[in-house]
């Protein structure tokens, strides 16, 4: 997904749990055909492990003849990570990939030195109406991988480990956690999981990674006596073992990893450890030097001046 302007998330209410370092409440922004809630980046928290961008898409329902239309746009220095709860998106990129993603599946596109892609609703779905609900995140690449060859990998739902028992269902999207390892290749140590808890079930989160967070999708959870509803990012302090209890049936994402190997700069859809590399990417897109998506002449023009952001 391309960067769209969105209101900055706001800090949440005061909470008593010392394990929670920051509570972020993303604001909803209507993009016309669907709404997004951007949890990262925010003024309160710029990154969680390698996660530098985290958007909730929807839930939205498209009318007949309409759908998602994110025109071709560029990326460098990151991997886009697309995961759906409902609906379908057609991914196309400058490598020649053309593939739909559906709930429980994963699209992992590594931009490296540069890639162009689009995300749209397929024509057949526009004829019947469709839905969209999911998470689009970006993970920054390690310094040694920033200029790697661009790549796209799709993982079917059965290929991602699913752990069940005691009222818990955990799909490990990426990384290593809960005694399991995802087959997804990552640039740095991290964890990303989709968790569903029945009412009363508890999920322990060990301090395996220094930077960890939970993003609540639906239902209600409790941590050390504090309650949280949907659409909140809870960033934890390093070193504490956390227990997340569902006070009603709940779904949330677990994300985190080790701190990056140096500062990262973010400008529009570009991430790099070097500001001069972002300047080069801007000029490359302006001059049409990125590879294009086959048979798609549309593109998103370079913005006039989105503010550059440096993390941390």
Secondary structure, DSSP 8 states (H G I E B T S, - for coil): ---------EE------TTEEEEEE--EEE-SSSEEEEEES-SS-S-BTTEEEEEEEEEEEE-TT---EEEEEEEBSEEEEEEEEEEEEEEEETTS-EEEEETT-EEEEE-TT-EEEEEE--HHHHHH-EEEEEEEEEEE--GGGTT---EEEEE-GGGS-EEEETTEEEEEEEEEETTEE-S---SSSEEEEEEEE-TT-EEEE---SSEEEEEEEES-EEETTEEE-SS-EEEE-TT--EEEEESSSEEEEEEEES--SS-EEEETTEEES-HHHHHHHHHHHHTT-S---TT--------S----EEE-
